[in-house]
Amino acid sequence: MNELRDTTDVGELIQYIVIKIDDEEYGINIKFIDNIVRMQQITRVPKVDDYLKGVINIRGEIVPVMSVRMKMGLTEDEITNKSRIIILKTEGGDLVGIIVDQVNQVLTLDSNNIEKMRYDDKKQKTNASFVSGVGHYDGGLVSILDLEAVVSEKEEKASNAS
């Protein structure tokens, strides 16, 4: 299959899970997803940022859970029967859960159909700073979530709070 990709100029095919946060759709590279679980009881941890909701137990491992909505400066999560916790595996192998409003679909994008985002103003602190690019597909556009920006900032703040 890799030989096929090398001989064509469509670029690398990457699968994304399309999630909904507020009224926006975001793509998460499937290689970072360990698990998708239904909402469950989250044990609160004292003295952490508001967007860190607490911890859950996944297969005997304690996993911190954060609200991407609150991290982006949006309103508090409204938990519905469509809400999910996506368990992400970071580059370092750690697990982190993020609360999303809904999981919509799996989308395969050609890397040539993803436009990278550039930020010239480092002071700009908007939802856009959590987006690494925009993917084009038949159904429209999907913002690609920059998981490193979401998770690394969490780790910095968590270590500063200690």
Number of C-alpha atoms within 10 A of each C-alpha: 5 7 7 8 12 11 9 9 10 13 14 16 13 13 17 23 19 21 24 17 18 14 7 9 17 22 26 22 19 17 13 17 18 14 14 14 13 11 16 11 9 14 13 14 12 10 10 16 16 13 19 22 21 21 19 20 13 13 7 7 10 13 19 21 23 24 21 22 20 17 19 17 12 13 11 13 17 10 13 10 9 13 21 21 23 24 22 24 17 17 10 6 9 11 21 22 29 21 23 23 21 19 20 14 11 15 18 16 18 17 15 13 17 18 14 11 14 11 10 7 7 7 7 10 11 10 13 16 17 20 20 20 18 18 23 16 14 5 6 7 15 21 23 24 24 18 19 13 13 18 18 12 13 18 11 10 12 14 10 9 10 7
